[in-house]
Structure formats: structure tokens, C-alpha cells
């Protein structure tokens, strides 16, 4: 049974979506990026996550091209930069994103990270955008537990529909307090960089002996194993980059991977859960 998660009690979504970070930066890759996103939609990866900051809007333009004639088959997420999070600025930023995406609404609009604009002003902007029909839901990104508590203490803050944060096997800090807080509020967590950012951490995960043993026994790749681990618990969605058709196919297949208790225990011994509060990792 493929993994799904619920959003605001009215929609069930696949627990793996499609990320677009670094898309739209190279014109020569645009055709393949569009094809990868469309392949993901065909395979049921309906959540597409982008942001005004990615390639200065270029990623949103790629997504807009990929969704031509099939907007209704996607659940579309974008993000506003914190310096655009004031009331009129946020409304204008959303309208620019909608124009690049060639759509008239977003399913979810996130504050990319907390900046200097008061949270109550951003909440009012999100409420206005909802009233105008330009966004269906709003949420936040890169909010640690203290930021989430501050948000929830604001009038209207309880309407926050999601928190998107960095989360992967080598970065489990959110499990100590942030993930429990979000679960208590029935607020989905969207995990970016679920395979770790390129570099040493990514290399250490992909070459780890125990992870390779489990992956080999299950007949899957280590990347698929890592995605299956991120979505192992209810309410967590992984947003890996949809870099190529081959990667998208691998990502989609990971939805059907279930880890046994013994496999999870082996992974926990190799990469222990946190026993204390850790600062939120951000890329």
C-alpha cells in the first residue's frame, strides 16, 4: 500500500513529492526538467514544491510549463521570501509567483523562513490571499519549535497547515521536539533534502555498509531506502528533487517500500535518534 498523508483533513496526498530546487538555472536543462516533473505527475507524485527564490523565479517558470494543460492533476506549493512577507508585499509576491506558474491559485503557500516581518502581519496576508482565492492553505518552512510556538500563539496561527524543514537519516534533530509538536497539531511535516545535501553527508549515507546491506536485501537502491525511512512515520512527506525521469521513477517506487521493525532497529543503531534538543538544520 503506497504511503499517503492527510492535509487539513480534506485531502490525502502521496508521501513523496517533487522538489524543484536548482531547477530553472540552466536553459539547456529546461526540457528535461519539464519532462521529469510531468513523468512524476504521471506516476502519481502530485505534490510539486517550488519557491520564488529558486533561480529567482526560474523554477516556478519550469513548473508552469510542466503544468500546462494539467494544473488540476498537481498539488502546488510555493514559498514567499521573508523580506516579501509583509502584507502588501506578500500579496504582490504571490501574484508574481502565480503569473510565473501560469495558474490562478496555490494549494499551499509557505513563508520560506522567519525574517524580520512580524508573524501577525504575515498571517493577515495569508488570510487575505485565502479570501481572494489565490491560496488554499498556508504554512511555514524552516521553523524550529520555538518559532512554531510563537506562530501558534498568534491570532490565526493555528491555521498553519504545514512546516517544511530539513530532515534525513543523518539529521534527525526534529524528532526530539519539533516533530512531536507538529504531530500534536496534526500538522504535516514536509522534509526537504531527504537524501541529504550533496557532499560528505550524502556520500556517507550512500556508502554506509548497513544501509547497503538492507537495500540489497530488499532489492532497492539506498536512495529509495532513505526515502522510505523518511516517510516511515505518519504525517511526514519527503520532497526529493525531481532531477531526471530515472530519479523520478525511483522516487515514486519508494512509496511502496515498507521497512520491517528489524530493519528500522538496525538503522536506528547506525544513526541514533536524538536524546536532547538540537538546533534546526537549515540549508
C-alpha positions in Angstrom: 0.0 0.0 0.0 1.5 3.3 -1.1 2.1 5.8 1.7 -0.2 8.9 1.9 -0.5 11.8 4.3 -3.5 14.0 5.1 -3.6 17.8 4.8 -6.1 19.8 6.8 -8.5 16.8 7.0 -9.7 17.2 3.4 -7.1 15.8 1.1 -4.8 12.7 1.0 -1.5 13.2 -0.7 1.3 10.8 -1.7 4.1 10.9 1.0 6.7 11.7 -1.6 6.5 14.8 -3.7 8.7 16.6 -6.3 11.2 19.2 -5.4 12.5 21.9 -7.8 15.4 23.5 -6.0 18.2 24.3 -8.6 15.7 24.0 -11.5 15.4 26.8 -13.9 19.1 27.8 -13.7 20.2 26.3 -17.0 18.2 26.8 -20.2 19.7 23.7 -21.7 18.2 21.5 -18.9 14.7 23.0 -19.1 13.2 20.4 -21.4 14.5 17.5 -19.3 13.3 19.3 -16.1 9.8 19.7 -17.5 9.8 16.1 -18.7 10.8 14.9 -15.2 8.0 16.8 -13.5 5.5 15.5 -16.0 6.7 12.0 -15.5 6.3 12.4 -11.8 2.7 13.5 -12.2 2.0 10.5 -14.5 3.4 8.3 -11.7 1.2 9.9 -9.0 3.7 12.3 -7.4 1.2 15.1 -7.5 2.8 17.4 -5.0 5.2 19.9 -6.7 7.2 22.1 -4.4 8.9 25.3 -5.6 9.7 28.8 -4.4 10.1 32.4 -5.7 13.7 32.3 -4.5 14.7 29.2 -6.6 16.6 30.6 -9.6 14.9 34.0 -9.0 11.6 32.6 -10.2 13.1 30.4 -12.9 12.0 27.2 -11.1 8.4 28.4 -11.0 8.5 29.1 -14.7 9.7 25.5 -15.3 6.8 24.2 -13.1 4.4 26.4 -15.0 5.5 24.9 -18.3 5.2 21.4 -16.9 1.7 22.0 -15.7 0.4 23.4 -19.0 -3.0 21.8 -19.6 -2.8 19.7 -16.4 -2.9 22.1 -13.5 -5.7 20.1 -11.9 -3.6 17.0 -11.6 -1.0 18.7 -9.4 -1.0 19.9 -5.7 1.1 23.0 -6.0 3.3 24.5 -3.3 5.4 27.7 -3.4 7.2 29.9 -0.9 7.5 33.6 -0.2 10.8 35.1 0.8 10.8 36.6 4.4 11.6 40.1 3.0 8.4 39.8 1.0 6.3 38.6 3.9 4.7 42.0 4.8 1.0 42.3 4.0 1.0 44.1 0.6 4.5 42.7 -0.3 3.3 39.1 0.3 0.2 39.6 -1.8 2.3 41.1 -4.7 4.9 38.3 -4.3 2.2 35.7 -4.5 0.7 37.3 -7.6 4.2 37.2 -9.3 4.5 33.6 -8.4 1.1 32.8 -9.8 2.0 34.6 -13.1 5.2 32.5 -13.4 3.4 29.3 -12.6 0.6 30.2 -15.1 -2.1 29.4 -12.5 -4.6 31.4 -10.5 -4.2 29.6 -7.2 -1.7 27.7 -5.0 -2.7 24.7 -2.9 -0.2 25.7 -0.3 1.9 28.9 0.3 4.8 28.9 2.7 6.8 31.5 4.4 10.3 30.3 3.4 11.9 31.1 6.7 11.3 33.5 9.6 12.6 37.0 8.9 12.1 40.5 10.4 8.4 40.9 9.4 6.1 40.3 12.4 4.3 37.0 12.2 0.9 38.5 12.7 1.4 40.7 9.6 2.3 37.6 7.5 -0.7 35.7 8.9 -3.0 38.6 7.9 -1.5 38.5 4.4 -2.1 34.7 4.2 -5.7 35.2 5.3 -6.2 37.9 2.7 -4.8 35.6 -0.1 -7.1 32.8 1.1 -10.1 35.2 1.0 -9.1 36.2 -2.6 -8.9 32.6 -3.6 -5.2 32.8 -4.5 -4.1 30.2 -2.0 -6.0 27.3 -0.5 -3.8 26.9 2.6 -0.7 28.5 4.1 2.2 27.3 6.2 5.8 27.9 7.1 9.3 26.5 6.3 12.5 26.3 8.4 10.5 26.9 11.7 12.1 25.3 14.8 9.9 24.5 17.8 10.3 28.0 19.4 9.3 29.6 16.1 6.3 27.3 15.8 5.2 28.1 19.3 5.4 31.8 18.6 3.4 31.3 15.5 0.7 29.2 17.3 0.4 31.9 19.9 -0.6 34.5 17.3 -4.2 35.0 16.4 -4.9 32.8 13.4 -1.6 31.0 13.8 -3.4 27.7 14.4 -4.4 27.7 10.7 -0.8 26.9 9.7 -1.1 23.8 7.5 2.5 22.6 7.3 6.1 23.1 8.3 8.8 22.3 5.7 12.2 21.5 7.2 15.4 19.7 6.5 15.1 16.1 7.6 17.0 13.0 6.6 18.6 10.0 8.3 21.8 11.9 9.2 19.9 14.9 10.5 17.2 13.6 13.0 17.1 16.6 15.3 13.4 17.4 14.6 12.4 14.1 16.2 13.2 15.4 19.7 10.6 18.2 20.0 9.6 19.7 16.6 8.1 16.6 15.1 6.1 15.8 18.2 4.8 19.4 18.3 3.6 19.2 14.7 2.0 15.8 15.2 0.1 17.1 18.2 -1.3 19.7 16.0 -2.0 17.2 13.1 0.3 19.4 11.1 2.2 17.6 8.3 6.0 18.0 8.1 7.5 18.3 4.6 11.1 17.0 4.6 13.4 18.8 2.2 16.9 17.3 1.3 15.5 13.8 2.4 18.6 12.2 0.8 21.0 14.8 2.4 22.6 17.7 0.6 25.3 16.8 -1.9 28.6 16.4 -0.2 30.1 14.4 2.6 26.9 13.6 4.4 25.2 12.3 1.2 28.3 10.2 0.5 28.4 8.8 4.0 24.8 7.7 3.7 25.0 6.2 0.2 28.1 4.2 1.1 27.1 3.1 4.6 27.6 -0.7 4.9 24.4 -1.4 6.9 22.2 0.7 4.6 23.7 -1.0 1.5 23.0 -4.4 3.1 19.4 -3.6 3.8 18.9 -2.1 0.4 20.4 -5.1 -1.3 18.2 -7.5 0.7 15.1 -5.5 -0.3 16.1 -5.2 -3.9 16.0 -1.3 -3.8 18.6 1.4 -4.0 20.0 3.2 -1.0 18.3 6.4 -2.1 14.9 4.6 -2.1 15.6 3.1 1.3 16.4 6.6 2.6 13.1 8.0 1.2 11.2 5.0 2.7 12.8 5.8 6.1 11.8 9.5 6.0 8.1 8.6 5.3 8.1 5.7 7.7 6.0 7.7 10.3 2.6 9.1 9.7 2.4 12.8 8.8 5.9 13.2 7.1 6.3 13.9 3.4 9.6 13.7 1.6 10.3 16.3 -1.1 13.3 15.0 -3.1 14.4 16.9 -6.2 12.8 15.6 -9.4 16.1 15.8 -11.3 15.5 13.3 -14.1 12.9 10.8 -15.3 15.0 8.0 -13.9 15.2 9.6 -10.5 11.5 10.4 -10.5 10.7 6.7 -11.3 12.9 5.6 -8.4 11.3 8.1 -6.1 7.8 7.0 -7.0 8.7 3.3 -6.4 9.9 4.2 -2.9 6.2 4.9 -1.9 5.6 1.1 -1.9 8.6 0.2 0.3 7.8 -0.7 3.9 10.6 -1.2 6.5 10.3 -4.0 8.9 10.8 -3.4 12.6 14.1 -5.2 12.5 15.3 -3.0 9.6 14.3 0.1 11.5 16.1 -1.0 14.6 19.2 -1.7 12.6 19.0 1.8 11.0 18.5 3.3 14.5 21.6 1.7 15.8 23.6 3.0 12.9 22.0 6.5 13.1 20.6 7.1 16.6 17.6 9.3 17.3 18.5 12.5 19.3 18.4 12.3 23.1 18.4 16.1 23.5 17.3 19.3 21.8 19.4 20.2 18.7 19.3 23.4 16.6 17.3 23.0 13.4 19.5 22.2 10.5 18.9 24.5 7.6 20.4 24.6 4.0 
